[in-house]
Amino acid sequence: MLGLDNPVHIAFLFVLLLLVFGAKRLPELGRSLGSGLRGFKESISGETGAAQLDAAPVATHAASVATQADARQPTGAASSSS
């Protein structure tokens, strides 16, 4: 059989992925894949999740705070000590 219906095939695939990507990178890869699939599903259905709608003002606020912090710093005022 060539399908993934056998648990030995799934275990072999998991071990192979673990060897290729490493233990630290594998959870990050899974999150990234899940996020990509979720975004694809939302773009096809045209719906947005409630979590996304709640996070949008926070991201906008964080960007405005970062812009304000950059504006407060003097440009070209490097302290030089000889």
Helices and strands as residue ranges (DSSP letters): H 7-21, H 25-45, H 50-72
